[in-house]
């Protein structure tokens, strides 16, 4: 039986043969399909010269590589040498050359700062302390500061700092002491800050083996002497080689004892008012110009210095120079030339030391009186002077100047 009409049952139709995918291209060729030929680009892909794109190492290129490598090694070697030299030089610059040829940088900076501190302290002392303690620390209203036995141990940095912080009551326990509080941290506060206190102490403790330059307080330029035209210099007070005597007595607890008994045993050796001048100043030691004064009072002594007091046989003119109010009230005086004359120095500042130093046009000292506190008056015999103009100054107070004309 057959499902197909017109065919007998059991008749089987032959199956059609299998057909593959349609062929594209020539007979017998299968996928993948071939691509059309590629047309080369109209310009070259690389724009560099052919010699650069060459992979082979020519002799010229090899020589160039060798030269470049040699130069690179030399550059590296020189860089290493420069680094080594820099490290060595900086090492010796910081730590100093061996055998003491040079100082370490840090030590040199410390020394330079110390010099600057001393020079600034000089201006602070001159402006605030010289009136009472003297320009050279010889004393006056206040105690002596330039004595070696005091600078050796007594006037230490700590002691000076305490004095400047609390005033004179620290030294003698005197609430009415004339020494005020100088530090701005004191009670009541003073005018000096901590840096100025340090600079002032540096000046007082400066050694005498070094020369310092006096500078302008604000500009810090070196001061020029108007007479000599040279830079003004100064030295410290403390002798670094000083040693007290084995049997030296300790320094008195109160500085006021200086006026009763100077420690050196010489009258007026420290500039204290107690033993350097006759009380009242009415008579000059060694001979009096005032009627009725037959002898100096007990305890007075002849001034020690380059000038000798005038005696009763003094001849020539008399030139009077008066000091009052930390100034010469006779800034211009005159005397005959070629004739000795008597210099009468009248110090009217009570308890304040003054002197008269006479200089010629070159700045050389030709005469100097004693330094003594007032109120006192002393006469001195001055040798003949050549005609010209001379300058006289006070070595204690630099602002005191005058002119003497010999004609």
C-alpha positions as CSV (number, residue, x, y, z in Angstrom):
1,X,0.0,0.0,0.0
2,X,1.4,3.4,-0.9
3,X,0.6,6.9,0.3
4,X,1.4,8.2,-3.1
5,X,-1.5,7.9,-5.5
6,X,-0.8,5.9,-8.6
7,X,2.0,3.9,-7.0
8,X,1.8,0.4,-5.8
9,X,2.3,-0.4,-2.2
10,X,5.9,-1.4,-1.3
11,X,7.5,0.5,-4.1
12,X,10.4,2.6,-2.8
13,X,11.7,5.7,-4.6
14,X,15.4,6.2,-4.8
15,X,16.7,9.1,-2.6
16,X,18.1,12.1,-4.5
17,X,21.9,12.6,-4.1
18,X,23.2,15.0,-1.5
19,X,24.0,18.5,-2.8
20,X,26.9,20.6,-1.3
21,X,27.0,24.4,-0.9
22,X,27.1,26.3,-4.1
23,X,30.6,26.9,-5.4
24,X,31.9,30.4,-5.8
25,X,34.7,30.9,-8.2
26,X,36.4,28.4,-10.4
27,X,35.2,24.8,-10.3
28,X,36.8,22.7,-7.6
29,X,37.7,25.8,-5.2
30,X,36.1,26.0,-1.8
31,X,36.0,28.7,1.0
32,X,37.6,30.9,2.2
33,X,37.1,33.1,-0.7
34,X,40.1,34.7,-2.3
35,X,40.7,38.5,-1.8
36,X,41.4,40.9,-4.6
37,X,45.1,42.0,-4.8
38,X,46.1,45.0,-2.6
39,X,47.3,48.1,-4.3
40,X,50.4,49.6,-2.5
41,X,50.1,53.0,-0.9
42,X,51.1,55.9,-3.1
43,X,53.7,57.1,-0.5
44,X,56.2,55.3,1.6
45,X,55.2,54.3,5.1
46,X,58.5,55.6,6.7
47,X,59.7,59.1,6.0
48,X,63.2,58.6,7.5
49,X,66.1,58.0,5.1
50,X,66.9,54.4,4.2
51,X,70.2,54.6,6.0
52,X,68.4,55.1,9.3
53,X,66.1,52.1,8.7
54,X,69.0,49.8,8.0
55,X,69.4,47.1,10.6
56,X,73.0,46.2,9.7
57,X,75.8,47.9,11.8
58,X,78.2,49.6,9.4
59,X,81.8,50.3,10.4
60,X,81.1,54.0,10.6
61,X,78.1,53.4,12.9
62,X,80.1,51.1,15.1
63,X,82.9,53.7,15.4
64,X,80.3,56.4,16.3
65,X,78.8,54.1,19.0
66,X,82.3,53.6,20.5
67,X,83.0,57.3,20.5
68,X,79.7,58.1,22.2
69,X,80.2,55.4,24.8
70,X,83.7,56.7,25.6
71,X,82.4,60.3,26.0
72,X,79.7,59.0,28.3
73,X,82.3,57.3,30.5
74,X,84.4,60.5,30.6
75,X,81.3,62.5,31.6
76,X,80.5,60.1,34.4
77,X,84.1,60.0,35.6
78,X,84.2,63.9,35.7
79,X,80.9,64.0,37.6
80,X,82.2,61.6,40.2
81,X,85.4,63.6,40.6
82,X,83.4,66.9,41.0
83,X,81.2,65.2,43.7
84,X,84.2,63.9,45.6
85,X,86.0,67.3,45.5
86,X,82.8,69.1,46.6
87,X,82.4,66.7,49.5
88,X,86.0,67.1,50.6
89,X,86.0,70.9,50.3
90,X,82.7,71.2,52.2
91,X,84.0,68.8,54.9
92,X,87.1,71.0,55.6
93,X,85.0,74.1,55.3
94,X,82.7,72.9,58.0
95,X,85.3,71.3,60.3
96,X,88.4,73.3,59.5
97,X,91.7,72.3,58.0
98,X,93.9,70.0,60.0
99,X,96.8,71.3,62.2
100,X,94.7,74.3,63.1
101,X,95.2,76.0,59.7
102,X,91.6,77.2,59.7
103,X,88.8,77.3,62.2
104,X,85.5,75.3,61.8
105,X,82.8,77.4,60.2
106,X,80.5,77.1,63.3
107,X,83.3,78.4,65.6
108,X,84.1,81.3,63.2
109,X,80.4,82.3,63.2
110,X,80.3,82.1,67.0
111,X,83.4,84.4,67.2
112,X,81.9,86.8,64.7
113,X,78.6,87.0,66.6
114,X,80.5,87.6,69.8
115,X,82.4,90.5,68.3
116,X,79.2,92.0,67.0
117,X,77.6,91.5,70.5
118,X,80.5,93.3,72.2
119,X,80.4,96.2,69.7
120,X,76.7,96.7,70.2
121,X,77.1,96.4,73.9
122,X,79.6,99.2,73.8
123,X,77.0,101.6,72.5
124,X,74.4,100.4,75.1
125,X,77.0,100.9,77.9
126,X,78.0,104.3,76.6
127,X,74.4,105.5,76.4
128,X,73.1,104.1,79.7
129,X,76.0,103.2,82.1
130,X,79.0,105.4,81.4
131,X,77.5,108.4,83.3
132,X,77.6,106.5,86.7
133,X,80.3,103.8,86.1
134,X,82.7,105.9,83.8
135,X,83.4,105.4,80.2
136,X,86.2,103.0,80.9
137,X,84.5,101.4,83.9
138,X,86.6,103.4,86.4
139,X,83.6,104.2,88.6
140,X,82.1,107.4,89.7
141,X,78.6,107.6,91.1
142,X,78.5,103.8,90.7
143,X,81.1,101.2,91.6
144,X,84.2,100.3,89.5
145,X,83.7,97.7,86.8
146,X,87.1,97.4,85.2
147,X,89.0,96.0,88.1
148,X,90.5,92.6,87.3
149,X,89.7,91.1,90.8
150,X,86.1,91.9,90.1
151,X,86.0,90.7,86.5
152,X,87.8,87.5,87.4
153,X,84.9,86.0,89.3
154,X,82.7,88.5,91.0
155,X,81.2,90.2,87.9
156,X,80.1,86.9,86.3
157,X,77.4,86.7,83.6
158,X,74.9,85.4,86.1
159,X,75.6,88.1,88.6
160,X,75.4,90.9,86.0
161,X,72.2,89.5,84.6
162,X,70.6,89.4,88.1
163,X,71.7,93.0,88.8
164,X,70.2,94.2,85.5
165,X,67.0,92.3,86.2
166,X,66.3,93.4,89.7
167,X,68.5,96.5,90.2
168,X,70.9,97.6,92.8
169,X,69.0,96.1,95.7
170,X,70.4,92.7,94.6
171,X,73.9,93.9,95.4
172,X,73.5,95.6,98.8
173,X,69.9,95.0,99.7
174,X,69.2,98.7,99.5
175,X,65.7,99.5,98.3
176,X,66.8,103.1,97.7
177,X,69.8,102.1,95.5
178,X,70.5,104.4,92.6
179,X,71.0,101.4,90.3
180,X,67.6,101.0,88.5
181,X,66.1,97.9,86.9
182,X,67.3,97.7,83.2
183,X,65.6,94.5,82.0
184,X,62.1,94.8,80.4
185,X,61.2,91.7,82.3
186,X,61.9,93.3,85.7
187,X,59.5,94.9,88.2
188,X,59.1,97.6,87.2
189,X,60.2,96.8,83.6
190,X,63.3,98.6,82.3
191,X,64.2,99.9,78.8
192,X,66.5,97.0,77.7
193,X,65.2,93.8,76.1
194,X,66.9,90.4,76.5
195,X,69.2,90.8,73.5
196,X,70.4,94.2,74.7
197,X,71.1,92.7,78.1
198,X,73.2,90.0,76.6
199,X,75.1,92.5,74.5
200,X,75.8,94.7,77.5
201,X,77.1,91.7,79.5
202,X,79.3,90.7,76.5
203,X,80.8,94.2,76.5
204,X,81.6,94.2,80.2
205,X,83.1,90.7,80.0
206,X,85.1,91.4,76.8
207,X,88.8,90.5,77.0
208,X,91.5,93.0,76.5
209,X,93.5,91.0,74.0
210,X,91.2,91.9,71.1
211,X,90.5,95.2,69.4
212,X,86.9,96.1,68.6
213,X,85.4,98.8,66.3
214,X,83.1,101.5,67.7
215,X,80.1,101.6,65.4
216,X,77.1,103.9,64.9
217,X,74.3,102.7,67.2
218,X,71.7,102.5,64.4
219,X,73.6,102.2,61.2
220,X,76.4,100.0,62.6
221,X,78.9,101.8,60.4
222,X,82.4,102.4,61.9
223,X,82.8,105.6,63.7
224,X,85.3,108.0,62.3
225,X,87.3,110.3,64.6
226,X,86.7,113.8,63.3
227,X,90.2,114.9,64.3
228,X,92.3,112.0,63.0
229,X,89.9,110.7,60.3
230,X,90.6,107.2,61.6
231,X,88.2,104.5,62.7
232,X,87.5,104.6,66.5
233,X,88.5,101.4,68.2
234,X,88.4,100.1,71.8
235,X,89.5,97.1,73.8
236,X,87.8,95.1,76.5
237,X,88.6,95.4,80.2
238,X,89.1,91.8,81.3
239,X,92.6,90.4,81.2
240,X,92.3,86.7,80.2
241,X,95.7,85.9,81.9
242,X,94.8,87.5,85.2
243,X,95.1,85.4,88.4
244,X,94.4,86.7,91.8
245,X,97.0,86.5,94.5
246,X,96.9,83.4,96.7
247,X,96.3,85.5,99.8
248,X,93.8,87.9,98.1
249,X,90.8,88.7,100.3
250,X,87.4,88.1,99.0
251,X,85.6,90.9,97.4
252,X,83.4,92.9,99.9
253,X,79.7,92.0,99.9
254,X,78.6,95.6,99.3
255,X,80.2,97.8,96.6
256,X,79.7,100.8,98.9
257,X,82.8,99.7,100.8
258,X,84.9,100.7,97.8
259,X,84.5,104.4,98.7
260,X,85.9,103.8,102.2
261,X,88.8,101.4,101.4
262,X,89.9,100.8,97.8
263,X,90.9,97.2,97.4
264,X,94.2,97.9,95.6
265,X,95.6,99.9,98.5
266,X,96.3,103.0,96.4
267,X,94.2,106.1,97.0
268,X,91.8,106.6,94.1
269,X,93.2,103.5,92.2
270,X,89.7,102.4,91.1
271,X,88.3,105.8,90.4
272,X,86.0,105.7,93.5
273,X,85.3,109.0,95.0
274,X,86.5,108.0,98.4
275,X,90.2,108.5,98.1
276,X,91.1,110.2,94.9
277,X,90.3,113.8,95.5
278,X,90.3,116.2,98.3
279,X,86.9,116.7,99.9
280,X,85.2,119.8,98.7
281,X,87.8,120.4,96.0
282,X,88.9,123.7,97.4
283,X,92.6,123.1,97.3
284,X,94.8,121.4,94.7
285,X,97.2,118.7,96.0
286,X,100.8,119.8,96.3
287,X,100.2,123.5,96.3
288,X,97.1,125.7,96.6
289,X,95.9,128.6,94.5
290,X,93.3,129.5,97.1
291,X,94.3,131.7,100.0
292,X,94.5,130.0,103.4
293,X,94.8,126.5,102.2
294,X,98.0,125.2,103.6
295,X,97.8,121.5,103.0
296,X,95.5,118.9,101.4
297,X,93.1,117.1,103.7
298,X,94.1,113.7,105.1
299,X,93.7,110.8,102.8
300,X,94.2,112.7,99.6
301,X,96.9,111.8,97.2
302,X,98.7,113.4,94.3
303,X,97.0,112.4,91.0
304,X,98.7,109.6,89.1
305,X,99.0,110.2,85.4
306,X,100.9,112.0,82.7
307,X,100.4,115.4,84.2
308,X,101.9,116.9,87.3
309,X,99.9,119.3,89.5
310,X,101.0,122.9,89.2
311,X,103.0,124.2,92.1
312,X,103.1,127.7,93.7
313,X,105.9,128.7,91.4
314,X,103.9,128.2,88.2
315,X,104.3,130.9,85.6
316,X,102.5,131.9,82.5
317,X,98.8,132.3,81.7
318,X,96.1,130.4,83.3
319,X,93.5,128.5,81.2
320,X,90.4,127.4,83.0
321,X,88.3,124.5,81.7
322,X,85.0,123.7,83.5
323,X,83.0,120.5,83.3
324,X,79.3,120.6,84.4
325,X,76.3,118.5,83.4
326,X,78.5,116.0,81.5
327,X,79.8,118.7,79.2
328,X,82.5,121.3,79.0
329,X,81.0,124.7,79.7
330,X,84.1,126.3,78.3
331,X,84.3,124.6,74.9
332,X,86.7,127.2,73.4
333,X,89.8,128.5,75.3
334,X,93.0,130.3,74.2
335,X,96.6,130.6,75.4
336,X,99.8,132.3,74.2
337,X,101.9,130.1,71.9
338,X,105.4,129.2,72.9
339,X,104.8,129.8,76.6
340,X,104.1,127.3,79.4
341,X,100.7,127.9,81.1
342,X,98.6,126.6,83.9
343,X,95.6,124.5,83.2
344,X,92.9,124.8,85.9
345,X,90.4,122.0,85.5
346,X,87.2,122.5,87.5
347,X,85.0,119.4,87.7
348,X,81.6,120.5,89.0
349,X,79.8,117.2,88.5
350,X,79.5,115.7,92.0
351,X,80.6,112.1,92.0
352,X,81.2,112.0,88.2
353,X,84.8,111.5,87.0
354,X,86.1,113.7,84.2
355,X,89.5,114.6,82.8
356,X,91.1,116.7,80.0
357,X,93.1,115.0,77.2
358,X,94.8,117.5,74.8
359,X,95.5,116.3,71.3
360,X,97.2,117.9,68.3
361,X,96.0,118.0,64.7
362,X,97.2,114.5,64.1
363,X,95.2,113.1,67.0
364,X,98.3,112.4,69.1
365,X,98.1,113.0,72.8
366,X,100.3,115.8,74.1
367,X,98.9,116.2,77.6
368,X,96.4,114.6,79.9
369,X,95.1,115.5,83.4
370,X,94.1,113.0,86.0
371,X,90.7,111.5,86.0
372,X,88.9,112.4,89.2
373,X,85.3,112.8,90.3
374,X,83.7,116.1,91.3
375,X,83.1,118.4,92.8
376,X,86.8,119.2,92.7
377,X,89.3,121.5,91.1
378,X,93.0,120.8,90.1
379,X,95.7,122.8,88.5
380,X,98.3,121.5,86.1
381,X,101.4,122.9,84.5
382,X,101.3,122.4,80.7
383,X,104.5,122.8,78.6
384,X,104.7,125.4,75.8
385,X,102.6,124.7,72.7
386,X,103.4,125.7,69.1
387,X,100.9,128.0,67.4
388,X,97.9,126.1,66.2
389,X,94.5,124.6,67.2
390,X,94.3,121.7,69.6
391,X,91.4,119.5,70.6
392,X,90.7,118.5,74.2
393,X,88.3,115.7,75.1
394,X,87.2,113.8,78.2
395,X,88.3,110.1,78.0
396,X,85.4,109.1,80.2
397,X,82.6,110.8,78.3
398,X,83.2,110.9,74.5
399,X,80.6,113.6,74.0
400,X,82.7,116.2,75.9
401,X,85.0,118.0,73.5
402,X,86.5,121.5,73.1
403,X,89.1,123.5,71.3
404,X,92.2,125.2,72.6
405,X,93.9,127.8,70.4
406,X,97.6,128.7,70.9
407,X,98.4,132.0,69.1
